[in-house]
Amino acid sequence: MRPTRSLALLTLLPLLAQAADVTGTWTATFDTAVGKQEYTYELKAEGTQLTGRAKSANGDVAIESGTIAGDKISFVEKLSFQGNQLTITYNGTMIGANEIQFKREIAGFGVEELVAKRAN
C-alpha cells in the first residue's frame, strides 16, 4: 500500500510545484473608497519569485516581496498618497491564463477586490 501512495505523490509533485505563468502586462480598473483606480501591473516570474512594477495615477513603484505558489500570487506595493506612505498587500489567484482575482489590503484601512486581465 505504501508504494502506491508514494507513486501518487511523486506524480502530483510536479503539478504542485508549477508556478502560474504571470509574466507580462496586466491591467485593472476598479472602484475604491477614493474613487475609480486604473492600474497597470508589469509582472515577471522567476521560479517562485515575482518582481515587477505597479503603475497608477498615484505613481510607478517596484513591487516588493513577490511570491508565486501554484496559482496563488502575492506582493506588496508601497506608494505615496496625499503625502502619506501606504503599504498595499495583494493576494491573488489565477483564474485561467488571462485573469487574476486579487484582494488588496490598504495599510489596515480596508480590503478591496479586483480582477486584473492580461494585456499582452
ROLOTOR-648390 format. One record per residue: residue number from 1; residue in one letter; x, y, z of N, C-alpha, C in turn. Coordinates in Angstrom, 2 decimals. Each point is the difference from the previous one (the first is absolute). Layout:
residues N
NUM  A  X  Y  Z  X  Y  Z  X  Y  Z
...
//
This chain:
residues 120
1  M  0.82  -1.20  0.00  -0.82  1.20  0.00  0.87  1.26  0.00
2  R  1.08  0.01  0.71  0.89  1.15  0.07  0.58  0.35  -1.36
3  P  0.44  -0.97  -0.84  0.54  0.37  -1.31  -1.03  0.72  -0.88
4  T  -1.27  -0.35  0.12  -1.03  0.65  -0.80  -0.14  1.47  0.39
5  R  0.02  0.28  1.29  -0.09  1.38  0.47  1.22  0.80  -0.43
6  S  1.17  -0.60  0.11  1.24  0.68  -0.41  -0.03  0.32  -1.49
7  L  -0.46  -0.93  -0.80  -0.08  0.23  -1.44  -0.99  1.12  -0.31
8  A  -1.13  0.01  0.67  -0.99  1.05  -0.21  0.56  1.36  0.38
9  L  0.73  0.07  1.11  0.59  1.25  0.44  1.06  0.48  -0.99
10  L  0.82  -0.90  -0.49  1.01  0.37  -0.99  -0.62  0.51  -1.29
11  T  -1.13  -0.53  -0.36  -0.71  0.45  -1.20  -0.56  1.40  0.19
12  L  -0.47  0.32  1.20  -0.61  1.31  0.26  1.00  1.11  0.29
13  L  1.19  -0.33  0.49  0.95  1.04  0.38  0.32  1.00  -1.11
14  P  0.27  -0.42  -1.22  0.27  1.01  -1.04  -1.17  0.94  -0.23
15  L  -1.22  -0.48  0.12  -1.17  0.86  -0.19  -0.12  1.01  1.13
16  L  0.30  -0.42  1.23  -0.10  0.90  1.14  1.10  1.05  -0.03
17  A  1.17  -0.36  -0.49  1.13  0.92  -0.01  -0.06  1.00  -1.14
18  Q  -0.76  -0.27  -1.03  -0.08  0.89  -1.15  -0.58  1.35  0.40
19  A  0.72  1.04  -0.34  -0.49  1.34  0.30  -0.87  0.49  -1.14
20  A  -0.93  0.87  0.33  -0.87  0.59  -1.02  0.83  0.86  -0.95
21  D  -0.40  0.08  -1.26  0.68  0.81  -0.99  -0.57  1.41  0.06
22  V  0.60  0.85  0.83  -0.51  1.36  0.17  0.84  1.05  -0.69
23  T  1.11  -0.41  -0.61  0.87  0.97  -0.65  -0.77  0.72  -1.11
24  G  0.05  1.34  0.04  -0.67  0.79  -1.02  -0.63  1.25  0.59
25  T  -0.80  0.65  -0.82  -0.68  1.23  0.40  -1.46  -0.32  0.31
26  W  -0.47  0.51  1.12  -1.38  -0.21  0.47  -0.62  1.35  0.28
27  T  -1.30  0.14  -0.27  -0.70  1.26  0.27  -1.23  -0.27  0.86
28  A  -0.35  1.00  0.78  -1.19  -0.11  0.85  -0.59  1.39  0.22
29  T  -1.32  0.08  -0.01  -0.74  1.20  0.34  -1.02  -0.41  1.06
30  F  0.01  0.72  1.13  -0.88  -0.40  1.10  -0.34  1.20  0.86
31  D  -1.14  -0.10  0.69  -0.46  1.06  0.90  0.62  -0.17  1.37
32  T  0.38  1.13  0.62  0.57  0.00  1.34  -0.67  1.08  0.83
33  A  0.39  0.10  1.24  -0.54  1.02  0.89  0.37  1.42  -0.46
34  V  1.06  0.11  -0.80  0.43  1.31  -0.50  -0.31  0.18  -1.48
35  G  -0.87  -0.84  -0.54  -0.40  0.12  -1.39  0.54  -1.12  -0.88
36  K  -0.26  0.12  -1.28  0.42  -1.01  -0.97  1.53  0.01  -0.15
37  Q  0.59  -1.19  0.01  1.44  -0.16  -0.17  0.26  -0.78  -1.28
38  E  1.01  0.42  -0.74  0.44  -0.73  -1.18  1.46  -0.36  0.21
39  Y  0.30  -1.29  -0.09  1.35  -0.49  0.25  0.52  -0.78  -1.20
40  T  1.31  0.05  -0.16  0.72  -0.90  -0.89  1.06  -0.68  0.85
41  Y  0.03  -1.31  -0.05  0.99  -0.78  0.73  0.92  -0.66  -1.02
42  E  1.30  0.26  0.13  1.02  -0.66  -0.82  0.60  -1.07  0.90
43  L  -0.29  -1.26  -0.28  0.44  -1.09  0.87  1.02  -0.89  -0.69
44  K  0.96  -0.49  0.79  0.99  -0.93  -0.52  0.21  -1.11  1.02
45  A  -0.27  -1.22  -0.43  0.18  -1.17  0.86  1.33  -0.66  -0.28
46  E  0.71  -0.34  1.07  1.23  -0.78  -0.08  -0.10  -1.07  1.07
47  G  -0.44  -1.20  -0.41  -0.26  -1.05  0.98  -1.16  0.41  0.88
48  T  0.22  0.03  1.30  -1.06  0.39  0.93  0.10  1.47  0.40
49  Q  0.95  0.73  -0.59  0.18  1.42  0.30  -0.73  0.85  -1.03
50  L  -0.58  1.09  0.46  -0.73  0.91  -0.87  0.57  1.40  0.18
51  T  0.35  0.64  -1.12  0.47  1.39  0.03  -0.85  0.78  -1.00
52  G  0.20  1.31  -0.03  -0.73  0.80  -0.97  -0.31  1.39  0.51
53  R  -1.01  0.62  -0.62  -0.39  1.36  0.34  -1.51  0.11  0.06
54  A  -0.48  0.89  0.85  -1.42  0.35  0.08  -0.10  1.47  -0.40
55  K  -0.78  0.27  -1.05  -0.11  1.37  -0.52  -1.44  0.47  0.08
56  S  -0.17  1.22  0.54  -1.34  0.60  0.09  0.16  1.51  -0.01
57  A  -1.10  0.72  0.11  0.06  1.46  0.08  0.76  0.45  1.25
58  N  0.15  -0.90  0.97  0.70  0.32  1.24  1.48  -0.29  -0.05
59  G  0.49  -0.53  -1.11  1.43  -0.25  -0.12  0.34  -1.28  -0.75
60  D  1.29  -0.22  -0.09  0.58  -1.16  -0.67  1.02  -0.56  0.97
61  V  -0.32  -1.12  0.63  0.87  -0.54  1.06  0.35  -1.46  -0.27
62  A  1.17  -0.38  0.48  0.41  -1.41  -0.07  -0.83  -0.79  1.00
63  I  -0.44  -1.18  -0.40  -0.68  -0.86  0.96  1.06  -0.69  0.84
64  E  -0.38  -0.33  1.23  0.92  -0.61  0.94  -0.59  -1.29  0.53
65  S  0.86  -0.85  0.52  -0.40  -1.25  0.68  -0.92  -0.85  -0.86
66  G  0.24  -0.03  -1.31  -0.86  -0.76  -0.90  0.28  -1.49  0.02
67  T  -1.05  -0.80  0.11  0.13  -1.45  -0.02  -1.11  -0.63  -0.84
68  I  0.31  -1.20  -0.49  -0.96  -0.80  -0.74  0.04  -1.41  0.57
69  A  -1.15  -0.55  0.29  -0.10  -1.38  0.48  -1.19  -0.64  -0.71
70  G  0.30  -0.76  -1.05  -1.08  -0.58  -0.80  -0.77  1.11  -0.68
71  D  -1.30  0.10  0.26  -0.80  1.07  -0.60  -0.19  1.19  0.94
72  K  0.72  0.02  1.13  -0.09  1.09  0.98  1.13  0.99  -0.22
73  I  -0.34  1.29  0.06  0.94  1.08  -0.25  -0.12  1.00  1.13
74  S  1.14  0.53  0.46  -0.06  1.07  0.99  1.16  0.95  -0.22
75  F  -0.23  1.27  0.34  1.05  1.01  -0.04  -0.45  1.23  0.77
76  V  0.95  0.92  0.19  -0.25  1.23  0.75  0.30  1.19  -0.90
77  E  -0.88  0.99  0.05  0.19  1.28  -0.69  0.12  1.07  1.08
78  K  1.08  0.76  -0.03  0.16  1.11  0.94  -0.05  1.28  -0.80
79  L  -0.99  0.84  0.31  -0.13  1.25  -0.76  -0.31  1.17  0.91
80  S  0.17  1.17  -0.56  -0.31  1.22  0.70  -1.35  0.51  -0.49
81  F  -0.92  0.26  0.93  -1.32  0.51  -0.36  -0.30  1.19  0.88
82  Q  -0.16  1.16  -0.60  -0.28  1.24  0.70  1.01  0.23  1.14
83  G  1.27  -0.26  -0.30  1.06  0.23  0.97  0.19  -1.10  1.03
84  N  -0.80  -1.04  -0.08  0.12  -1.11  0.95  0.54  -1.24  -0.71
85  Q  0.89  -0.72  0.69  0.50  -1.26  -0.53  -0.98  -1.11  0.33
86  L  -0.42  -0.73  -1.02  -0.95  -1.10  0.17  0.62  -1.31  -0.45
87  T  -0.27  -1.04  0.76  0.40  -1.35  -0.39  -1.26  -0.75  -0.40
88  I  -0.03  -0.48  -1.24  -1.15  -0.74  -0.51  0.46  -1.43  -0.25
89  T  -0.66  -0.95  0.64  0.34  -1.40  -0.13  -1.00  -0.69  -0.91
90  Y  0.50  -0.64  -1.04  -0.83  -0.71  -0.98  0.09  -1.50  0.23
91  N  -1.13  -0.68  -0.04  -0.07  -1.45  -0.02  -0.96  -0.37  -1.11
92  G  0.47  -0.83  -0.93  -0.81  -0.31  -1.16  0.02  -1.46  -0.37
93  T  -0.94  -0.35  -0.86  -0.12  -1.34  -0.54  -0.18  0.11  -1.50
94  M  0.80  -0.77  -0.74  -0.17  -0.05  -1.46  -1.34  -0.64  -0.32
95  I  -0.77  0.66  -0.84  -1.28  -0.53  -0.48  0.19  -0.21  -1.50
96  G  0.42  -1.18  -0.38  0.34  -0.23  -1.39  1.35  0.63  -0.32
97  A  0.34  0.08  -1.26  1.30  0.52  -0.42  0.04  1.52  -0.09
98  N  -1.17  0.66  -0.02  -0.02  1.43  -0.30  -0.66  0.88  1.04
99  E  -0.28  -0.54  1.20  -0.60  0.81  1.06  0.58  -0.39  1.35
100  I  0.17  1.03  0.83  0.40  -0.20  1.39  -1.04  0.67  0.88
101  Q  -0.59  -0.74  0.91  -0.95  0.55  0.97  0.81  0.41  1.23
102  F  0.05  1.31  0.29  0.78  0.53  1.11  -0.89  0.51  1.12
103  K  0.52  -0.13  1.22  -0.48  0.75  1.15  1.21  0.82  0.44
104  R  -0.22  1.30  0.22  1.11  0.83  0.45  -0.39  0.70  1.28
105  E  0.90  -0.06  0.96  -0.22  0.64  1.30  0.82  1.27  0.03
106  I  -0.67  1.10  0.27  0.62  1.31  -0.02  0.36  0.44  1.41
107  A  1.25  -0.21  0.38  0.56  0.49  1.26  -0.94  -0.20  1.19
108  G  -0.72  -1.12  0.04  -0.90  -0.26  1.10  -1.30  0.77  -0.04
109  F  -0.25  0.78  -1.06  -1.21  0.82  -0.10  -1.17  -0.73  -0.65
110  G  0.27  -1.07  -0.68  -1.09  -0.71  -0.66  0.52  -0.91  -1.09
111  V  -0.91  -0.81  -0.52  0.33  -0.95  -1.05  -0.83  0.33  -1.23
112  E  0.66  -0.03  -1.15  -0.67  0.21  -1.29  0.24  -1.21  -0.87
113  E  -0.97  -0.31  -0.85  0.13  -1.10  -0.93  0.05  0.53  -1.42
114  L  0.81  -0.66  -0.84  0.13  0.41  -1.38  0.40  -1.19  -0.86
115  V  -0.21  0.14  -1.28  0.45  -1.00  -0.97  0.95  0.68  -0.95
116  A  1.21  -0.54  -0.10  0.99  0.48  -0.97  -0.05  -0.92  -1.22
117  K  0.03  0.61  -1.18  -0.06  -0.77  -1.24  1.29  0.18  -0.78
118  R  0.43  -1.09  -0.60  1.23  0.01  -0.81  -0.18  0.95  -1.18
119  A  0.95  0.92  -0.17  -0.08  0.97  -1.09  0.76  -0.45  -1.24
120  N  0.89  -0.95  0.15  0.80  -0.42  -1.17  -0.09  -1.49  -0.22
//
